[in-house]
Amino acid sequence: MTWQQVYDPMGSMMLSTLLAAIPVVVMLVALGFLHIKAHIAAGLGLIAAIGVAVFVYGMPAQLAGNAALYGGLVGLMPIGWIVLNIIFLHQLTEHNGSFKVLQDSIAGITQDRRLQLLLISFSFGAFFEGAAGFGTPVAVTAAILIGLGFSPLAASGLSLIANTAPVAYGALGTPVITLAKVHGYDLMEVSAMIGRQLPFFSLLVPFWLIWAFAGRKAMMEIWPAILVTGLSFAGAQFYVSNYIGPELVDVIAAICSMVALVGFLRVWRPKRIWTSTSLRGHETDGGQASEPVPPKKHPLGAVIRAWTPWAILTVFVFIWGLPEVKKFWNGVWAPAFPIVGLDGMVEKMPPVVATPTKEHAVYTLSLLSATGTGIFLAAIVGGLVMRYNPVQLAVQFFRTLWLVRYSLLTIVLMLALGTLTRYAGTDTTLGLAFANTGVLYPFFGTLMGWMGVALTGSDTASNVLFGGMQKVAAEQLGLSPNLMGAANSSGGVMGKMIDAQSIVVASTATRWFNHEGDILRYVFFHSIALACLVGLFVTMQAYVWPFTLMVIH
């Protein structure tokens, strides 16, 4: 028997919206304010979501349980698999001492912590976002920053802030391609529209990042380097998204940014070297300041060996992200399992869709094509290059599994919560509340995308969830569908830093376990402030000349 979603079960949109928000509020309050451990907070949120779905929305209990199970499976594969293996590689490099050599080589480029942050969190992280997405960039950059001596809160929070502007084109353009494919947008038009919104924020985010780390005065001391970093990324992002396509936007923009910054630092140095590893205003977070000490010089061969595992990781992640490679591995082995008792048993209803549409739930165990598998193989190859034997590799892998066990459990519970809200229709209730804002819709429609990513942890999932609604609402209000489809994705990128999945990845990468609430409290202001700025920019594109000239109808 098919169950049809109801989006206003209480007969009052305000009351239904308040009840729909309960699971998210429970989880965030438990995590951010009551300092409850992340896996327990996620469990409480999931229990609340089941209660709301069953007793308020009338969802059969078995359907609710199966939806949560489906989400938990997705949490393990691909998300948890990525986290496990990136920490595995980091553990290998730490245990054999090569990570210390890598630290010294980065300090050889610049000892200034602000410039290291630009190079690693923004530029290098954007490359991993473009190549793999799904938590990989935060895991890599946070692990490197903590190894360089940044405080845990700085390494976690700043990696999350930096991983914003590239998200819309992450994993070789997957969010944009999915938006166009699922909801009937023209791929190049919506790619170009996003590419006329995000470059402004790609230029802003590096300034915002250094301001958040060191303050306005310290930011202004290195403004030329920040400008070079952001401008090179934004320019490439605009050009590739508008004239080539969404697939390689981040990869090309990140390479341009890294090359431009490293080249610029060969001819320019700040007058003052910033040595503090703490966040401004958080001097008790474990960071410290010290006098600049020249980094230890290592033989060229040692430096090459230290970078080799990360170079191998880059190659494997990029190759595993190619559609042709994924298609090949999925053709070799990728069994699909319909979730019995859920697949085809839930119907989405108007006004979210034009006609009642069945929601499918098929779990594909795409182990061979998963990005985490590419990372795992990179770790094995890198470990062999670092002269680990197979037994030592196995020991380190299981040690890593034990180290991240609670993080994996948290991710499973978070994804179970997010998936249940999708099948129950509670997230759609929240979305419809934004859609009823009339002339203010460009602003609140952008925040809908932000909320979608904050709930699901994925710009792709947010586009699937709300992309159709954005199109329908835009047409009813006389706005460009491409503008609002793009706004869903562009606004969504700012929600990436507060989604529970990303916060758990960051805390795990820095081994700052049970501090997820501290990270959430730190990044929340940055997330909502940047999302509102995107919303204001989209509103100007909708109504204010000359911004309206950017709009593709």
C-alpha positions as CSV (number, residue, x, y, z in Angstrom):
1,M,0.0,0.0,0.0
2,T,1.3,3.4,-1.0
3,W,1.5,6.2,1.6
4,Q,1.0,9.8,0.3
5,Q,3.0,12.6,1.9
6,V,1.0,15.4,3.7
7,Y,2.8,18.7,4.0
8,D,0.3,20.5,6.3
9,P,-0.9,17.7,8.7
10,M,-2.1,20.2,11.3
11,G,-4.2,22.3,9.0
12,S,-2.0,25.3,10.0
13,M,1.2,25.8,8.0
14,M,2.8,27.7,10.9
15,L,2.1,24.9,13.4
16,S,3.1,22.1,10.9
17,T,6.3,23.9,10.2
18,L,7.1,24.2,13.9
19,L,6.5,20.5,14.4
20,A,8.5,19.6,11.3
21,A,11.5,21.5,12.8
22,I,11.5,19.6,16.1
23,P,14.0,16.8,15.1
24,V,16.5,19.3,13.8
25,V,16.1,21.6,16.8
26,V,16.5,18.6,19.2
27,M,19.8,17.6,17.5
28,L,21.3,21.1,17.3
29,V,20.3,22.1,20.8
30,A,21.7,18.8,22.2
31,L,24.9,19.1,20.2
32,G,25.5,22.8,20.3
33,F,24.2,24.0,23.7
34,L,23.8,21.0,26.0
35,H,27.2,19.6,25.0
36,I,25.9,16.1,24.5
37,K,28.1,13.8,22.6
38,A,27.5,13.8,18.8
39,H,26.3,10.2,18.4
40,I,23.9,10.6,21.3
41,A,22.6,14.0,20.0
42,A,22.1,12.4,16.6
43,G,20.2,9.5,18.2
44,L,17.9,11.9,20.1
45,G,17.3,13.8,16.8
46,L,16.4,10.5,15.0
47,I,14.0,9.4,17.8
48,A,12.3,12.8,17.6
49,A,12.1,12.5,13.8
50,I,10.5,9.1,14.0
51,G,8.0,10.5,16.6
52,V,7.0,13.4,14.4
53,A,6.8,11.3,11.2
54,V,4.6,8.7,12.8
55,F,2.4,10.6,15.2
56,V,2.1,14.0,13.4
57,Y,2.5,13.1,9.7
58,G,0.8,9.7,9.9
59,M,3.7,7.8,8.3
60,P,3.5,4.1,9.1
61,A,6.1,3.1,11.7
62,Q,7.5,0.4,9.4
63,L,8.1,2.9,6.6
64,A,9.8,5.3,9.0
65,G,12.1,2.6,10.3
66,N,13.0,1.5,6.8
67,A,13.7,5.1,5.7
68,A,16.1,5.5,8.7
69,L,17.7,2.2,7.8
70,Y,18.2,3.3,4.2
71,G,19.8,6.5,5.4
72,G,22.1,4.7,7.8
73,L,23.4,2.5,4.9
74,V,24.2,5.6,2.9
75,G,26.0,7.0,5.9
76,L,28.3,4.0,6.0
77,M,28.9,4.0,2.2
78,P,30.0,6.3,0.8
79,I,30.4,8.9,3.5
80,G,31.8,6.9,6.4
81,W,34.1,5.0,4.0
82,I,35.7,8.3,2.9
83,V,36.3,9.4,6.5
84,L,37.8,6.1,7.6
85,N,40.3,5.9,4.7
86,I,41.4,9.5,4.7
87,I,42.2,9.2,8.5
88,F,43.9,5.9,7.7
89,L,46.3,7.6,5.3
90,H,46.9,10.4,7.7
91,Q,47.8,7.9,10.4
92,L,50.3,6.2,8.1
93,T,52.1,9.5,7.3
94,E,52.2,10.5,11.0
95,H,53.5,7.2,12.3
96,N,56.5,7.1,9.9
97,G,57.4,10.7,10.3
98,S,56.8,11.8,6.7
99,F,54.0,14.2,7.8
100,K,56.6,16.3,9.8
101,V,58.7,16.6,6.6
102,L,55.6,17.7,4.7
103,Q,55.0,20.3,7.5
104,D,58.4,21.7,7.1
105,S,58.1,21.9,3.3
106,I,54.9,23.9,3.5
107,A,56.5,26.2,6.1
108,G,59.3,26.6,3.5
109,I,56.8,28.2,1.2
110,T,55.6,30.5,3.9
111,Q,55.8,30.5,7.7
112,D,52.9,32.8,7.9
113,R,49.9,30.9,9.3
114,R,47.4,33.1,7.3
115,L,49.1,32.3,4.0
116,Q,49.3,28.6,4.9
117,L,45.6,28.7,5.6
118,L,44.9,30.2,2.2
119,L,47.0,27.7,0.4
120,I,45.7,24.6,2.2
121,S,42.2,25.2,3.3
122,F,40.9,27.3,0.4
123,S,43.0,26.4,-2.7
124,F,44.1,22.8,-2.0
125,G,40.7,22.0,-0.4
126,A,38.9,23.3,-3.4
127,F,40.8,20.8,-5.6
128,F,39.6,17.9,-3.4
129,E,36.1,19.3,-3.4
130,G,36.1,19.4,-7.2
131,A,37.6,16.0,-7.6
132,A,35.7,14.1,-4.9
133,G,33.4,16.1,-2.7
134,F,31.3,14.3,0.0
135,G,33.5,15.3,3.0
136,T,36.9,14.6,1.4
137,P,38.3,18.2,1.3
138,V,37.5,18.9,5.0
139,A,39.0,15.6,6.1
140,V,42.2,16.3,4.1
141,T,42.7,20.0,4.9
142,A,41.7,19.7,8.6
143,A,44.2,16.8,9.0
144,I,47.0,18.8,7.4
145,L,46.3,22.0,9.4
146,I,46.3,20.1,12.7
147,G,49.6,18.5,11.7
148,L,51.0,22.0,11.0
149,G,50.1,23.0,14.6
150,F,46.8,24.8,14.2
151,S,44.5,24.5,17.2
152,P,41.8,21.9,16.8
153,L,39.0,24.5,16.6
154,A,40.9,26.6,14.0
155,A,41.7,23.5,11.9
156,S,38.1,22.3,12.0
157,G,36.2,25.5,11.8
158,L,38.4,27.2,9.2
159,S,38.4,24.1,7.0
160,L,34.6,24.2,7.1
161,I,34.4,27.9,6.2
162,A,36.9,27.5,3.3
163,N,34.9,24.6,1.9
164,T,32.0,26.7,0.7
165,A,32.4,28.4,-2.7
166,P,33.6,25.2,-4.4
167,V,30.7,23.0,-3.2
168,A,28.2,23.7,-6.0
169,Y,30.6,22.2,-8.6
170,G,32.0,19.5,-6.3
171,A,32.6,15.9,-7.3
172,L,33.1,16.9,-10.9
173,G,30.0,19.0,-11.1
174,T,27.6,16.4,-9.6
175,P,25.3,18.9,-7.8
176,V,24.7,20.9,-11.0
177,I,24.4,17.9,-13.3
178,T,21.9,16.3,-10.9
179,L,19.8,19.5,-10.6
180,A,19.6,19.7,-14.4
181,K,18.9,16.0,-14.9
182,V,16.3,15.5,-12.2
183,H,14.3,18.7,-12.6
184,G,14.7,19.5,-16.4
185,Y,16.9,22.6,-16.2
186,D,19.2,23.3,-19.2
187,L,22.6,22.1,-17.9
188,M,24.7,24.9,-19.4
189,E,22.3,27.6,-18.6
190,V,22.0,26.7,-14.9
191,S,25.8,26.0,-14.7
192,A,26.4,29.5,-16.1
193,M,23.8,31.1,-13.7
194,I,25.6,29.6,-10.7
195,G,28.8,30.8,-12.3
196,R,27.4,34.3,-12.2
197,Q,26.6,34.1,-8.5
198,L,29.4,32.2,-6.8
199,P,32.5,34.0,-8.2
200,F,31.6,37.1,-6.0
201,F,31.7,34.8,-3.0
202,S,34.8,33.0,-4.2
203,L,36.5,36.4,-4.0
204,L,34.9,37.2,-0.6
205,V,35.4,33.9,1.2
206,P,39.3,34.1,1.3
207,F,39.0,37.5,2.9
208,W,36.3,36.2,5.3
209,L,38.5,33.2,6.1
210,I,41.5,35.2,7.2
211,W,39.3,37.8,9.0
212,A,37.7,34.9,11.0
213,F,41.1,33.5,11.8
214,A,43.2,36.6,12.7
215,G,40.9,39.7,12.6
216,R,40.5,42.6,10.2
217,K,43.8,44.3,10.8
218,A,45.8,41.0,10.2
219,M,43.6,40.4,7.2
220,M,44.5,43.7,5.7
221,E,48.2,43.0,6.1
222,I,48.1,40.3,3.5
223,W,45.3,41.6,1.3
224,P,47.4,41.4,-1.9
225,A,47.8,37.6,-1.4
226,I,44.2,37.1,-0.5
227,L,43.1,39.1,-3.6
228,V,45.4,37.0,-5.9
229,T,44.0,33.8,-4.3
230,G,40.4,34.7,-4.6
231,L,40.6,36.5,-8.0
232,S,42.4,33.7,-9.7
233,F,39.8,31.2,-8.4
234,A,36.8,33.3,-9.1
235,G,37.9,34.2,-12.6
236,A,38.5,30.6,-13.6
237,Q,35.2,29.6,-11.9
238,F,33.3,32.1,-14.0
239,Y,35.0,31.2,-17.3
240,V,34.8,27.5,-17.0
241,S,31.2,27.4,-15.7
242,N,29.9,29.7,-18.4
243,Y,31.9,28.5,-21.4
244,I,33.0,24.9,-20.8
245,G,30.7,23.2,-18.4
246,P,30.3,22.2,-14.7
247,E,32.5,19.2,-14.6
248,L,36.0,20.7,-14.2
249,V,35.1,24.1,-12.7
250,D,36.6,23.5,-9.2
251,V,39.6,21.4,-10.4
252,I,40.7,24.1,-12.9
253,A,39.9,27.0,-10.6
254,A,41.8,25.4,-7.7
255,I,44.9,24.7,-9.8
256,C,44.8,28.3,-11.0
257,S,44.5,29.6,-7.4
258,M,47.4,27.4,-6.1
259,V,49.7,28.3,-8.9
260,A,48.9,32.0,-8.6
261,L,49.4,32.1,-4.8
262,V,52.6,30.2,-4.8
263,G,54.0,32.3,-7.7
264,F,53.0,35.5,-6.0
265,L,54.7,34.4,-2.7
266,R,58.0,34.1,-4.6
267,V,58.0,37.9,-5.2
268,W,56.0,39.2,-2.2
269,R,56.2,38.7,1.6
270,P,54.1,40.2,4.4
271,K,55.9,42.7,6.6
272,R,54.9,40.7,9.7
273,I,54.9,36.9,10.0
274,W,51.7,35.7,11.8
275,T,52.7,32.8,14.0
276,S,49.6,32.2,16.2
277,T,47.7,29.0,15.6
278,S,44.7,30.0,17.6
279,L,41.5,31.7,16.4
280,R,41.1,35.3,17.2
281,G,39.3,35.5,20.5
282,H,39.8,31.8,21.2
283,E,43.3,31.9,22.6
284,T,42.5,29.0,25.0
285,D,41.5,26.6,22.2
286,G,44.9,24.8,22.2
287,G,46.8,27.0,19.8
288,Q,49.8,29.2,20.5
289,A,52.0,31.8,19.1
290,S,55.8,31.5,18.8
291,E,58.6,33.4,17.3
292,P,59.2,32.4,13.7
293,V,61.7,29.6,13.5
294,P,63.2,28.7,10.1
295,P,61.8,25.3,9.1
296,K,64.1,22.4,9.1
297,K,65.7,21.8,5.8
298,H,65.3,18.2,4.4
299,P,67.0,16.6,1.5
300,L,65.0,16.8,-1.7
301,G,64.5,13.1,-1.8
302,A,62.9,13.2,1.7
303,V,60.6,16.0,0.7
304,I,59.5,14.1,-2.4
305,R,58.8,11.0,-0.4
306,A,56.8,13.0,2.2
307,W,54.6,14.5,-0.6
308,T,54.3,11.2,-2.5
309,P,51.4,9.7,-0.5
310,W,49.4,12.9,-0.9
311,A,50.2,13.1,-4.6
312,I,49.1,9.5,-5.0
313,L,45.9,10.4,-3.1
314,T,45.3,13.3,-5.5
315,V,45.7,11.1,-8.6
316,F,43.5,8.3,-7.2
317,V,40.8,10.7,-6.1
318,F,40.8,12.5,-9.5
319,I,40.7,9.2,-11.5
320,W,38.0,7.7,-9.3
321,G,35.9,10.9,-9.8
322,L,35.8,10.6,-13.6
323,P,32.4,9.5,-14.9
324,E,33.9,6.9,-17.2
325,V,35.8,5.3,-14.4
326,K,32.8,5.2,-12.1
327,K,30.7,3.7,-15.0
328,F,33.4,1.0,-15.5
329,W,33.6,-0.1,-11.9
330,N,29.8,0.0,-11.5
331,G,29.7,-2.3,-14.6
332,V,32.1,-4.7,-12.9
333,W,30.2,-5.0,-9.5
334,A,27.6,-2.7,-8.0
335,P,24.7,-4.8,-6.7
336,A,21.5,-2.9,-6.1
337,F,19.1,-3.7,-3.3
338,P,15.6,-2.2,-3.3
339,I,14.7,-1.4,0.3
340,V,11.8,-3.7,0.9
341,G,9.0,-1.9,2.6
342,L,10.1,1.5,1.4
343,D,10.9,1.4,-2.3
344,G,7.9,2.8,-4.3
345,M,5.7,3.0,-1.2
346,V,5.9,6.7,-0.6
347,E,4.4,9.3,-3.0
348,K,5.4,12.9,-3.2
349,M,2.3,15.1,-3.8
350,P,1.5,18.5,-5.4
351,P,2.6,21.3,-5.1
352,V,6.0,19.8,-4.8
353,V,5.5,17.8,-8.0
354,A,3.0,18.3,-10.8
355,T,1.4,14.8,-10.3
356,P,1.8,12.2,-7.5
357,T,5.3,10.7,-7.9
358,K,6.6,7.5,-6.2
359,E,9.8,7.8,-4.2
360,H,12.2,5.0,-4.9
361,A,14.7,3.6,-2.4
362,V,17.3,1.4,-4.0
363,Y,20.6,1.0,-2.2
364,T,23.5,0.5,-4.6
365,L,26.6,-1.0,-3.0
366,S,29.0,0.8,-5.4
367,L,32.0,-0.2,-3.4
368,L,34.4,-0.4,-6.3
369,S,33.5,3.0,-7.7
370,A,33.2,4.8,-4.3
371,T,35.6,7.7,-3.7
372,G,36.5,6.1,-0.4
373,T,37.8,3.0,-2.3
374,G,40.1,5.3,-4.3
375,I,41.3,6.8,-1.1
376,F,41.8,3.3,0.4
377,L,43.9,2.2,-2.5
378,A,45.9,5.4,-2.4
379,A,46.6,4.8,1.3
380,I,47.7,1.2,0.6
381,V,50.0,2.3,-2.3
382,G,51.2,5.2,-0.3
383,G,51.8,3.0,2.7
384,L,53.9,0.6,0.6
385,V,55.9,3.5,-0.8
386,M,56.5,4.5,2.8
387,R,57.8,1.0,3.4
388,Y,55.0,-0.4,5.5
389,N,54.6,-4.1,5.1
390,P,51.1,-5.7,4.6
391,V,50.8,-6.7,8.3
392,Q,51.6,-3.2,9.5
393,L,49.1,-1.7,7.1
394,A,46.4,-4.1,8.4
395,V,47.2,-3.2,12.0
396,Q,47.1,0.5,11.3
397,F,43.8,0.2,9.4
398,F,42.0,-1.5,12.3
399,R,43.5,0.9,14.8
400,T,42.0,3.7,12.6
401,L,38.7,1.9,12.5
402,W,38.7,1.8,16.3
403,L,39.7,5.5,16.5
404,V,36.8,6.7,14.4
405,R,34.1,4.2,15.6
406,Y,31.9,6.9,17.3
407,S,32.3,9.2,14.3
408,L,31.1,6.5,12.0
409,L,28.1,5.8,14.3
410,T,27.3,9.6,14.3
411,I,27.4,9.8,10.5
412,V,25.1,6.8,10.3
413,L,22.6,8.3,12.7
414,M,22.8,11.7,11.0
415,L,22.1,10.3,7.6
416,A,19.3,8.2,9.0
417,L,17.7,11.4,10.4
418,G,18.1,13.3,7.1
419,T,16.7,10.5,5.0
420,L,13.7,10.0,7.2
421,T,12.8,13.7,7.0
422,R,12.9,13.4,3.2
423,Y,10.6,10.4,3.0
424,A,8.3,11.7,5.7
425,G,7.9,15.0,3.9
426,T,8.9,17.1,7.0
427,D,11.7,18.8,5.1
428,T,9.3,19.7,2.3
429,T,7.0,21.4,4.9
430,L,10.0,23.5,5.9
431,G,10.7,24.3,2.2
432,L,7.1,25.3,1.5
433,A,7.3,27.7,4.4
434,F,10.1,29.5,2.6
435,A,8.2,29.3,-0.7
436,N,5.2,31.3,0.7
437,T,7.2,34.5,1.1
438,G,6.0,36.3,-2.1
439,V,8.2,39.1,-3.3
440,L,10.9,38.1,-0.8
441,Y,11.1,34.7,-2.3
442,P,14.5,35.2,-4.0
443,F,16.0,35.8,-0.5
444,F,14.2,33.0,1.3
445,G,14.4,30.6,-1.7
446,T,18.2,30.9,-1.4
447,L,17.9,30.1,2.3
448,M,15.8,27.1,1.3
449,G,19.0,25.8,-0.4
450,W,21.0,26.6,2.7
451,M,18.6,24.7,4.8
452,G,18.6,21.7,2.4
453,V,22.3,21.3,2.6
454,A,22.3,21.8,6.4
455,L,19.7,19.0,6.7
456,T,21.1,16.5,4.2
457,G,24.8,17.3,4.2
458,S,24.9,17.5,0.4
459,D,24.3,20.2,-2.2
460,T,23.3,17.4,-4.6
461,A,20.7,16.1,-2.2
462,S,19.4,19.7,-1.6
463,N,19.1,20.2,-5.3
464,V,17.1,16.9,-5.7
465,L,14.9,17.9,-2.7
466,F,14.1,21.5,-3.6
467,G,15.2,22.0,-7.2
468,G,11.7,21.3,-8.6
469,M,10.0,23.4,-6.0
470,Q,12.3,26.3,-6.9
471,K,11.3,26.0,-10.5
472,V,7.6,25.9,-9.8
473,A,7.7,28.8,-7.4
474,A,9.8,30.9,-9.7
475,E,7.4,30.4,-12.6
476,Q,4.4,31.3,-10.4
477,L,6.1,34.5,-9.3
478,G,7.3,35.5,-12.7
479,L,11.0,35.0,-11.8
480,S,13.6,33.2,-13.9
481,P,13.6,29.4,-13.0
482,N,17.3,29.3,-13.8
483,L,17.9,32.1,-11.2
484,M,16.2,30.2,-8.4
485,G,17.5,26.8,-9.4
486,A,21.0,28.3,-9.2
487,A,20.1,30.1,-6.0
488,N,19.2,26.7,-4.4
489,S,22.7,25.5,-5.2
490,S,24.6,28.7,-4.4
491,G,22.7,29.2,-1.1
492,G,23.3,25.6,-0.3
493,V,27.1,25.9,-0.3
494,M,26.9,28.1,2.8
495,G,25.0,25.4,4.6
496,K,27.8,22.9,4.1
497,M,29.8,24.2,7.0
498,I,27.0,23.5,9.6
499,D,25.7,20.1,8.4
500,A,26.3,17.5,11.0
501,Q,28.1,15.2,8.6
502,S,30.8,17.8,7.8
503,I,31.2,18.7,11.4
504,V,31.8,15.1,12.4
505,V,34.3,14.7,9.6
506,A,36.2,17.8,10.8
507,S,36.2,16.6,14.4
508,T,37.4,13.2,13.4
509,A,40.1,14.5,11.1
510,T,41.5,16.7,13.9
511,R,40.9,14.0,16.5
512,W,39.0,16.6,18.5
513,F,36.4,14.0,19.5
514,N,33.2,15.1,21.5
515,H,33.8,18.7,20.5
516,E,31.3,18.8,17.7
517,G,29.2,21.3,19.6
518,D,32.1,23.7,19.9
519,I,32.7,23.5,16.2
520,L,29.0,24.0,15.4
521,R,28.7,27.1,17.6
522,Y,31.8,28.6,16.0
523,V,30.8,28.2,12.4
524,F,27.0,28.8,12.7
525,F,27.3,32.6,12.5
526,H,29.6,32.4,9.5
527,S,27.2,30.1,7.8
528,I,24.0,32.1,8.2
529,A,25.7,35.4,7.5
530,L,27.2,34.2,4.2
531,A,23.9,32.5,3.3
532,C,22.1,35.8,3.8
533,L,24.6,37.7,1.7
534,V,24.0,35.2,-1.1
535,G,20.2,35.7,-0.6
536,L,20.6,39.5,-0.9
537,F,22.7,39.1,-4.1
538,V,20.1,36.8,-5.7
539,T,17.4,39.3,-4.7
540,M,19.3,42.0,-6.5
541,Q,19.7,39.8,-9.5
542,A,15.9,39.4,-9.5
543,Y,14.9,43.0,-9.1
544,V,17.8,45.5,-9.3
545,W,19.5,46.8,-12.4
546,P,22.3,46.2,-13.5
547,F,22.3,42.8,-11.6
548,T,19.3,41.8,-13.6
549,L,21.5,41.7,-16.7
550,M,23.2,38.6,-15.3
551,V,20.0,36.6,-15.2
552,I,19.5,33.7,-17.7
553,H,15.8,33.0,-18.4
